[in-house]
Amino acid sequence: MKFSMVVMALLLVFGCKIKTLTGTVVRVADGDTFTLLVDGNRQIRVRLHGIDCPERGQPYSRAATDHLKALLAKGNIRVTEMDTDRYGRTIGMVYAGGVNVNESLLANGLAWHSSVFDQRPAWAELEALAREQQLGLWAERNPVAPWDWRKTRR
């Protein structure tokens, strides 16, 4: 019985492969989406997991996009795939030059933590600290979350 439980646990651990992509950034669409060139010729659209940056036309949209571009320019891009969204984009945890890009955008007040898709208390704390310090979009009097802003644009 114990042996079969150990085997089952090992299968669960090693059977669940975490896919990691590496490549070159060929385009940054906005603060939380970019295109990665992998395997020399395949383009993958990547959406950052667990955060939502201001949309085009919102305050701090350009700042979030510029911050993402600067981080991705460090090179050595690594994307840990988390999911695929309804648009076929890879949802991922992104690292550039050893920096967690998702967390950097949160910590600099350039993104909201999407608690619907990510329940990390540390990320909620990063957003709360940025709010408290009035960093980035949190310097605005009444910042509008991108998901609310998109509803008004439909």
Secondary structure, 3 states (H helix, E strand, C coil): CHHHHHHHHHHHHHHCCCCEEEEEEEEEEECCEEEEEECCCEEEEEEECCEECCCCCCCCHHHHHHHHHHHHCCCCEEEEEEEECCCCCEEEEEEECCEEHHHHHHHCCCCEECCCCCCCHHHHHHHHHHHHCCCHHHHCCCCCCHHHHHHHCC
